[in-house]
Amino acid sequence: MAASADNSPAVEVRELVKRYQKAKTNAVDGVSFQVRRGEIFGLLGPNGAGKTTTIGVLITSVVPTNGSCSVTGIDVACDPIAVKQRIARVPQQAISTAASGYGRL
């Protein structure tokens, strides 16, 4: 599914579910959202809400149990290599504790 440059979302998540084998509840349970090209988007929620797991699915480091996610029209589960070629990731932990946000980039 190729993305058109005009109206297609940069990121699309539909009914995302992630369940870990021994967990009593889903880490992510039916999350859906879209992020348009050029839009600034924040993923907010309390501890344990599934924010990190959702991002993990989007950057292809976590395999979803159900639902779908795409980045620039590319399904993260079907073509993770193509997704990785189009994204960048800045880890939360600093390489150096003295490094600024700009310095980490």
N, CA, C and O atoms as a GROMACS GRO file, in nm:
protein
  420
    1MET      N    1   0.084  -0.117   0.000
    1MET     CA    2   0.000   0.000   0.000
    1MET      C    3   0.089   0.124   0.000
    1MET      O    4   0.146   0.159   0.103
    2ALA      N    5   0.100   0.187  -0.111
    2ALA     CA    6   0.184   0.305  -0.124
    2ALA      C    7   0.109   0.429  -0.076
    2ALA      O    8  -0.012   0.442  -0.095
    3ALA      N    9   0.182   0.517  -0.014
    3ALA     CA   10   0.122   0.640   0.040
    3ALA      C   11   0.126   0.750  -0.065
    3ALA      O   12   0.227   0.768  -0.133
    4SER      N   13   0.017   0.822  -0.079
    4SER     CA   14   0.018   0.940  -0.166
    4SER      C   15   0.072   1.057  -0.085
    4SER      O   16   0.059   1.060   0.038
    5ALA      N   17   0.131   1.152  -0.152
    5ALA     CA   18   0.195   1.264  -0.082
    5ALA      C   19   0.094   1.363  -0.026
    5ALA      O   20   0.129   1.445   0.058
    6ASP      N   21  -0.032   1.357  -0.071
    6ASP     CA   22  -0.127   1.461  -0.033
    6ASP      C   23  -0.195   1.435   0.101
    6ASP      O   24  -0.163   1.501   0.200
    7ASN      N   25  -0.288   1.341   0.106
    7ASN     CA   26  -0.375   1.326   0.222
    7ASN      C   27  -0.345   1.208   0.312
    7ASN      O   28  -0.404   1.198   0.420
    8SER      N   29  -0.258   1.119   0.273
    8SER     CA   30  -0.235   1.000   0.355
    8SER      C   31  -0.163   1.037   0.484
    8SER      O   32  -0.079   1.127   0.485
    9PRO      N   33  -0.195   0.968   0.593
    9PRO     CA   34  -0.128   0.998   0.719
    9PRO      C   35   0.018   0.953   0.717
    9PRO      O   36   0.053   0.857   0.648
   10ALA      N   37   0.102   1.022   0.790
   10ALA     CA   38   0.241   0.980   0.806
   10ALA      C   39   0.247   0.856   0.893
   10ALA      O   40   0.328   0.766   0.869
   11VAL      N   41   0.162   0.852   0.996
   11VAL     CA   42   0.152   0.737   1.086
   11VAL      C   43   0.006   0.705   1.105
   11VAL      O   44  -0.076   0.794   1.127
   12GLU      N   45  -0.027   0.577   1.097
   12GLU     CA   46  -0.165   0.534   1.121
   12GLU      C   47  -0.164   0.407   1.205
   12GLU      O   48  -0.096   0.310   1.172
   13VAL      N   49  -0.240   0.411   1.313
   13VAL     CA   50  -0.254   0.296   1.403
   13VAL      C   51  -0.402   0.263   1.410
   13VAL      O   52  -0.484   0.350   1.438
   14ARG      N   53  -0.435   0.136   1.386
   14ARG     CA   54  -0.576   0.094   1.387
   14ARG      C   55  -0.595  -0.026   1.479
   14ARG      O   56  -0.541  -0.134   1.456
   15GLU      N   57  -0.673  -0.003   1.585
   15GLU     CA   58  -0.710  -0.110   1.677
   15GLU      C   59  -0.591  -0.195   1.722
   15GLU      O   60  -0.598  -0.317   1.725
   16LEU      N   61  -0.481  -0.127   1.755
   16LEU     CA   62  -0.358  -0.196   1.796
   16LEU      C   63  -0.377  -0.268   1.929
   16LEU      O   64  -0.428  -0.212   2.025
   17VAL      N   65  -0.336  -0.394   1.931
   17VAL     CA   66  -0.338  -0.475   2.053
   17VAL      C   67  -0.202  -0.542   2.066
   17VAL      O   68  -0.150  -0.597   1.970
   18LYS      N   69  -0.146  -0.537   2.187
   18LYS     CA   70  -0.026  -0.612   2.219
   18LYS      C   71  -0.049  -0.681   2.351
   18LYS      O   72  -0.076  -0.617   2.453
   19ARG      N   73  -0.038  -0.812   2.349
   19ARG     CA   74  -0.054  -0.893   2.470
   19ARG      C   75   0.071  -0.977   2.486
   19ARG      O   76   0.112  -1.048   2.394
   20TYR      N   77   0.130  -0.968   2.603
   20TYR     CA   78   0.245  -1.053   2.636
   20TYR      C   79   0.194  -1.181   2.698
   20TYR      O   80   0.094  -1.181   2.770
   21GLN      N   81   0.263  -1.291   2.671
   21GLN     CA   82   0.215  -1.424   2.706
   21GLN      C   83   0.168  -1.440   2.850
   21GLN      O   84   0.059  -1.492   2.873
   22LYS      N   85   0.245  -1.398   2.946
   22LYS     CA   86   0.211  -1.423   3.087
   22LYS      C   87   0.137  -1.308   3.154
   22LYS      O   88   0.108  -1.314   3.273
   23ALA      N   89   0.106  -1.204   3.078
   23ALA     CA   90   0.039  -1.086   3.136
   23ALA      C   91  -0.110  -1.112   3.157
   23ALA      O   92  -0.173  -1.186   3.081
   24LYS      N   93  -0.165  -1.051   3.260
   24LYS     CA   94  -0.308  -1.064   3.290
   24LYS      C   95  -0.392  -0.973   3.200
   24LYS      O   96  -0.508  -1.004   3.171
   25THR      N   97  -0.333  -0.861   3.157
   25THR     CA   98  -0.405  -0.766   3.072
   25THR      C   99  -0.319  -0.732   2.950
   25THR      O  100  -0.199  -0.760   2.948
   26ASN      N  101  -0.382  -0.673   2.852
   26ASN     CA  102  -0.309  -0.630   2.733
   26ASN      C  103  -0.221  -0.510   2.764
   26ASN      O  104  -0.262  -0.421   2.838
   27ALA      N  105  -0.102  -0.508   2.708
   27ALA     CA  106  -0.014  -0.392   2.724
   27ALA      C  107  -0.071  -0.274   2.644
   27ALA      O  108  -0.061  -0.159   2.688
   28VAL      N  109  -0.129  -0.304   2.529
   28VAL     CA  110  -0.198  -0.205   2.445
   28VAL      C  111  -0.330  -0.270   2.407
   28VAL      O  112  -0.332  -0.386   2.366
   29ASP      N  113  -0.440  -0.197   2.420
   29ASP     CA  114  -0.571  -0.258   2.400
   29ASP      C  115  -0.661  -0.173   2.311
   29ASP      O  116  -0.738  -0.091   2.361
   30GLY      N  117  -0.652  -0.193   2.181
   30GLY     CA  118  -0.743  -0.127   2.088
   30GLY      C  119  -0.712   0.018   2.060
   30GLY      O  120  -0.805   0.098   2.041
   31VAL      N  121  -0.586   0.055   2.056
   31VAL     CA  122  -0.547   0.194   2.033
   31VAL      C  123  -0.555   0.227   1.883
   31VAL      O  124  -0.511   0.149   1.799
   32SER      N  125  -0.613   0.342   1.852
   32SER     CA  126  -0.622   0.391   1.713
   32SER      C  127  -0.592   0.540   1.710
   32SER      O  128  -0.641   0.616   1.794
   33PHE      N  129  -0.511   0.582   1.613
   33PHE     CA  130  -0.487   0.725   1.590
   33PHE      C  131  -0.418   0.743   1.455
   33PHE      O  132  -0.367   0.648   1.397
   34GLN      N  133  -0.420   0.867   1.408
   34GLN     CA  134  -0.350   0.905   1.286
   34GLN      C  135  -0.268   1.030   1.313
   34GLN      O  136  -0.308   1.117   1.390
   35VAL      N  137  -0.153   1.039   1.249
   35VAL     CA  138  -0.070   1.158   1.254
   35VAL      C  139  -0.048   1.202   1.110
   35VAL      O  140   0.009   1.128   1.029
   36ARG      N  141  -0.092   1.321   1.078
   36ARG     CA  142  -0.078   1.374   0.942
   36ARG      C  143   0.065   1.425   0.920
   36ARG      O  144   0.136   1.457   1.015
   37ARG      N  145   0.104   1.431   0.797
   37ARG     CA  146   0.236   1.484   0.762
   37ARG      C  147   0.248   1.627   0.812
   37ARG      O  148   0.157   1.708   0.792
   38GLY      N  149   0.359   1.659   0.878
   38GLY     CA  150   0.383   1.793   0.929
   38GLY      C  151   0.318   1.823   1.063
   38GLY      O  152   0.341   1.929   1.120
   39GLU      N  153   0.238   1.731   1.114
   39GLU     CA  154   0.169   1.751   1.241
   39GLU      C  155   0.262   1.718   1.357
   39GLU      O  156   0.343   1.626   1.348
   40ILE      N  157   0.250   1.793   1.466
   40ILE     CA  158   0.322   1.761   1.589
   40ILE      C  159   0.226   1.681   1.676
   40ILE      O  160   0.112   1.722   1.698
   41PHE      N  161   0.272   1.568   1.726
   41PHE     CA  162   0.185   1.474   1.795
   41PHE      C  163   0.251   1.430   1.925
   41PHE      O  164   0.370   1.399   1.927
   42GLY      N  165   0.175   1.427   2.032
   42GLY     CA  166   0.224   1.377   2.160
   42GLY      C  167   0.143   1.256   2.204
   42GLY      O  168   0.021   1.256   2.193
   43LEU      N  169   0.210   1.156   2.253
   43LEU     CA  170   0.145   1.034   2.303
   43LEU      C  171   0.155   1.038   2.455
   43LEU      O  172   0.261   1.011   2.512
   44LEU      N  173   0.044   1.072   2.521
   44LEU     CA  174   0.043   1.094   2.665
   44LEU      C  175  -0.042   0.991   2.735
   44LEU      O  176  -0.140   0.941   2.678
   45GLY      N  177  -0.006   0.959   2.858
   45GLY     CA  178  -0.086   0.867   2.938
   45GLY      C  179  -0.011   0.831   3.064
   45GLY      O  180   0.108   0.858   3.077
   46PRO      N  181  -0.082   0.770   3.159
   46PRO     CA  182  -0.018   0.731   3.286
   46PRO      C  183   0.079   0.615   3.266
   46PRO      O  184   0.080   0.551   3.161
   47ASN      N  185   0.160   0.591   3.367
   47ASN     CA  186   0.250   0.476   3.365
   47ASN      C  187   0.170   0.350   3.338
   47ASN      O  188   0.063   0.329   3.395
   48GLY      N  189   0.224   0.265   3.250
   48GLY     CA  190   0.157   0.138   3.220
   48GLY      C  191   0.047   0.148   3.117
   48GLY      O  192  -0.024   0.050   3.093
   49ALA      N  193   0.030   0.264   3.055
   49ALA     CA  194  -0.079   0.282   2.959
   49ALA      C  195  -0.049   0.222   2.822
   49ALA      O  196  -0.140   0.206   2.740
   50GLY      N  197   0.077   0.189   2.795
   50GLY     CA  198   0.113   0.129   2.667
   50GLY      C  199   0.181   0.222   2.569
   50GLY      O  200   0.194   0.190   2.451
   51LYS      N  201   0.226   0.338   2.616
   51LYS     CA  202   0.291   0.436   2.528
   51LYS      C  203   0.419   0.378   2.467
   51LYS      O  204   0.438   0.383   2.346
   52THR      N  205   0.506   0.324   2.551
   52THR     CA  206   0.633   0.270   2.504
   52THR      C  207   0.611   0.150   2.413
   52THR      O  208   0.682   0.134   2.314
   53THR      N  209   0.515   0.066   2.446
   53THR     CA  210   0.485  -0.051   2.362
   53THR      C  211   0.433  -0.006   2.226
   53THR      O  212   0.471  -0.063   2.124
   54THR      N  213   0.348   0.094   2.223
   54THR     CA  214   0.296   0.147   2.096
   54THR      C  215   0.409   0.200   2.010
   54THR      O  216   0.414   0.170   1.890
   55ILE      N  217   0.499   0.277   2.068
   55ILE     CA  218   0.614   0.329   1.994
   55ILE      C  219   0.702   0.212   1.949
   55ILE      O  220   0.755   0.214   1.838
   56GLY      N  221   0.718   0.112   2.034
   56GLY     CA  222   0.796  -0.007   1.997
   56GLY      C  223   0.742  -0.076   1.874
   56GLY      O  224   0.818  -0.122   1.789
   57VAL      N  225   0.609  -0.083   1.863
   57VAL     CA  226   0.547  -0.140   1.743
   57VAL      C  227   0.577  -0.052   1.622
   57VAL      O  228   0.612  -0.103   1.516
   58LEU      N  229   0.564   0.078   1.639
   58LEU     CA  230   0.586   0.170   1.526
   58LEU      C  231   0.730   0.170   1.477
   58LEU      O  232   0.754   0.191   1.358
   59ILE      N  233   0.828   0.145   1.565
   59ILE     CA  234   0.968   0.141   1.522
   59ILE      C  235   1.012  -0.002   1.494
   59ILE      O  236   1.131  -0.028   1.473
   60THR      N  237   0.920  -0.094   1.493
   60THR     CA  238   0.938  -0.235   1.454
   60THR      C  239   1.016  -0.319   1.554
   60THR      O  240   1.062  -0.428   1.519
   61SER      N  241   1.033  -0.274   1.678
   61SER     CA  242   1.103  -0.355   1.777
   61SER      C  243   1.008  -0.443   1.858
   61SER      O  244   1.053  -0.532   1.931
   62VAL      N  245   0.877  -0.420   1.846
   62VAL     CA  246   0.774  -0.500   1.913
   62VAL      C  247   0.675  -0.546   1.807
   62VAL      O  248   0.629  -0.467   1.724
   63VAL      N  249   0.643  -0.676   1.810
   63VAL     CA  250   0.549  -0.732   1.713
   63VAL      C  251   0.407  -0.721   1.770
   63VAL      O  252   0.382  -0.767   1.882
   64PRO      N  253   0.314  -0.661   1.696
   64PRO     CA  254   0.177  -0.647   1.748
   64PRO      C  255   0.106  -0.782   1.754
   64PRO      O  256   0.133  -0.872   1.674
   65THR      N  257   0.014  -0.796   1.849
   65THR     CA  258  -0.069  -0.916   1.858
   65THR      C  259  -0.184  -0.907   1.759
   65THR      O  260  -0.222  -1.006   1.697
   66ASN      N  261  -0.239  -0.787   1.745
   66ASN     CA  262  -0.353  -0.766   1.655
   66ASN      C  263  -0.356  -0.619   1.613
   66ASN      O  264  -0.286  -0.535   1.672
   67GLY      N  265  -0.435  -0.588   1.513
   67GLY     CA  266  -0.446  -0.452   1.464
   67GLY      C  267  -0.342  -0.426   1.357
   67GLY      O  268  -0.271  -0.516   1.314
   68SER      N  269  -0.333  -0.300   1.315
   68SER     CA  270  -0.237  -0.264   1.211
   68SER      C  271  -0.176  -0.128   1.240
   68SER      O  272  -0.238  -0.041   1.301
   69CYS      N  273  -0.052  -0.112   1.193
   69CYS     CA  274   0.020   0.014   1.205
   69CYS      C  275   0.096   0.037   1.076
   69CYS      O  276   0.154  -0.056   1.020
   70SER      N  277   0.094   0.161   1.029
   70SER     CA  278   0.173   0.194   0.911
   70SER      C  279   0.245   0.325   0.931
   70SER      O  280   0.198   0.415   1.000
   71VAL      N  281   0.361   0.333   0.869
   71VAL     CA  282   0.443   0.454   0.869
   71VAL      C  283   0.465   0.489   0.722
   71VAL      O  284   0.518   0.408   0.647
   72THR      N  285   0.426   0.606   0.682
   72THR     CA  286   0.427   0.653   0.543
   72THR      C  287   0.363   0.551   0.450
   72THR      O  288   0.409   0.530   0.337
   73GLY      N  289   0.255   0.488   0.497
   73GLY     CA  290   0.180   0.393   0.416
   73GLY      C  291   0.237   0.252   0.413
   73GLY      O  292   0.182   0.166   0.345
   74ILE      N  293   0.345   0.228   0.485
   74ILE     CA  294   0.408   0.096   0.487
   74ILE      C  295   0.371   0.025   0.617
   74ILE      O  296   0.392   0.079   0.725
   75ASP      N  297   0.316  -0.095   0.605
   75ASP     CA  298   0.276  -0.174   0.721
   75ASP      C  299   0.400  -0.218   0.799
   75ASP      O  300   0.490  -0.280   0.742
   76VAL      N  301   0.405  -0.187   0.928
   76VAL     CA  302   0.523  -0.216   1.009
   76VAL      C  303   0.546  -0.366   1.028
   76VAL      O  304   0.660  -0.409   1.044
   77ALA      N  305   0.440  -0.446   1.026
   77ALA     CA  306   0.454  -0.590   1.043
   77ALA      C  307   0.494  -0.658   0.912
   77ALA      O  308   0.569  -0.756   0.914
   78CYS      N  309   0.445  -0.608   0.800
   78CYS     CA  310   0.471  -0.671   0.670
   78CYS      C  311   0.607  -0.633   0.612
   78CYS      O  312   0.670  -0.715   0.544
   79ASP      N  313   0.654  -0.511   0.636
   79ASP     CA  314   0.779  -0.466   0.576
   79ASP      C  315   0.859  -0.381   0.675
   79ASP      O  316   0.877  -0.261   0.653
   80PRO      N  317   0.908  -0.443   0.784
   80PRO     CA  318   0.980  -0.365   0.885
   80PRO      C  319   1.107  -0.300   0.834
   80PRO      O  320   1.146  -0.194   0.884
   81ILE      N  321   1.174  -0.360   0.738
   81ILE     CA  322   1.297  -0.302   0.687
   81ILE      C  323   1.268  -0.170   0.615
   81ILE      O  324   1.341  -0.073   0.634
   82ALA      N  325   1.164  -0.167   0.534
   82ALA     CA  326   1.127  -0.043   0.465
   82ALA      C  327   1.089   0.066   0.565
   82ALA      O  328   1.120   0.184   0.543
   83VAL      N  329   1.022   0.029   0.674
   83VAL     CA  330   0.986   0.127   0.777
   83VAL      C  331   1.113   0.182   0.842
   83VAL      O  332   1.126   0.303   0.859
   84LYS      N  333   1.205   0.094   0.878
   84LYS     CA  334   1.330   0.138   0.944
   84LYS      C  335   1.410   0.232   0.855
   84LYS      O  336   1.481   0.320   0.906
   85GLN      N  337   1.400   0.216   0.723
   85GLN     CA  338   1.472   0.304   0.631
   85GLN      C  339   1.411   0.444   0.629
   85GLN      O  340   1.475   0.537   0.578
   86ARG      N  341   1.292   0.462   0.681
   86ARG     CA  342   1.223   0.590   0.674
   86ARG      C  343   1.208   0.662   0.808
   86ARG      O  344   1.155   0.773   0.812
   87ILE      N  345   1.254   0.602   0.915
   87ILE     CA  346   1.237   0.663   1.047
   87ILE      C  347   1.372   0.688   1.113
   87ILE      O  348   1.475   0.634   1.071
   88ALA      N  349   1.369   0.769   1.218
   88ALA     CA  350   1.486   0.791   1.302
   88ALA      C  351   1.440   0.776   1.446
   88ALA      O  352   1.324   0.803   1.478
   89ARG      N  353   1.529   0.733   1.531
   89ARG     CA  354   1.494   0.710   1.671
   89ARG      C  355   1.601   0.773   1.758
   89ARG      O  356   1.721   0.752   1.737
   90VAL      N  357   1.558   0.851   1.857
   90VAL     CA  358   1.649   0.908   1.956
   90VAL      C  359   1.611   0.845   2.089
   90VAL      O  360   1.504   0.873   2.142
   91PRO      N  361   1.698   0.759   2.145
   91PRO     CA  362   1.665   0.691   2.271
   91PRO      C  363   1.648   0.790   2.386
   91PRO      O  364   1.704   0.899   2.386
   92GLN      N  365   1.568   0.749   2.484
   92GLN     CA  366   1.542   0.835   2.600
   92GLN      C  367   1.668   0.852   2.684
   92GLN      O  368   1.694   0.961   2.736
   93GLN      N  369   1.746   0.746   2.699
   93GLN     CA  370   1.868   0.754   2.779
   93GLN      C  371   1.974   0.828   2.700
   93GLN      O  372   1.998   0.800   2.583
   94ALA      N  373   2.038   0.924   2.766
   94ALA     CA  374   2.141   1.004   2.701
   94ALA      C  375   2.269   0.923   2.687
   94ALA      O  376   2.301   0.841   2.773
   95ILE      N  377   2.341   0.946   2.580
   95ILE     CA  378   2.472   0.883   2.563
   95ILE      C  379   2.565   0.934   2.671
   95ILE      O  380   2.643   0.858   2.728
   96SER      N  381   2.555   1.061   2.698
   96SER     CA  382   2.629   1.124   2.806
   96SER      C  383   2.529   1.204   2.888
   96SER      O  384   2.440   1.269   2.833
   97THR      N  385   2.542   1.200   3.018
   97THR     CA  386   2.449   1.274   3.102
   97THR      C  387   2.462   1.424   3.082
   97THR      O  388   2.371   1.500   3.116
   98ALA      N  389   2.576   1.469   3.027
   98ALA     CA  390   2.597   1.610   3.003
   98ALA      C  391   2.543   1.655   2.867
   98ALA      O  392   2.536   1.775   2.839
   99ALA      N  393   2.505   1.559   2.782
   99ALA     CA  394   2.459   1.593   2.647
   99ALA      C  395   2.322   1.659   2.653
   99ALA      O  396   2.232   1.616   2.724
  100SER      N  397   2.310   1.766   2.574
  100SER     CA  398   2.180   1.833   2.561
  100SER      C  399   2.094   1.757   2.460
  100SER      O  400   2.143   1.665   2.395
  101GLY      N  401   1.969   1.795   2.446
  101GLY     CA  402   1.884   1.735   2.345
  101GLY      C  403   1.944   1.751   2.208
  101GLY      O  404   1.944   1.657   2.128
  102TYR      N  405   1.996   1.870   2.178
  102TYR     CA  406   2.058   1.896   2.050
  102TYR      C  407   2.184   1.811   2.034
  102TYR      O  408   2.211   1.759   1.926
  103GLY      N  409   2.258   1.797   2.140
  103GLY     CA  410   2.382   1.718   2.137
  103GLY      C  411   2.356   1.570   2.113
  103GLY      O  412   2.440   1.501   2.055
  104ARG      N  413   2.241   1.521   2.157
  104ARG     CA  414   2.207   1.379   2.136
  104ARG      C  415   2.174   1.351   1.990
  104ARG      O  416   2.192   1.239   1.942
  105LEU      N  417   2.126   1.454   1.918
  105LEU     CA  418   2.093   1.434   1.778
  105LEU      C  419   2.220   1.424   1.697
  105LEU      O  420   2.214   1.408   1.575
   0.00000   0.00000   0.00000
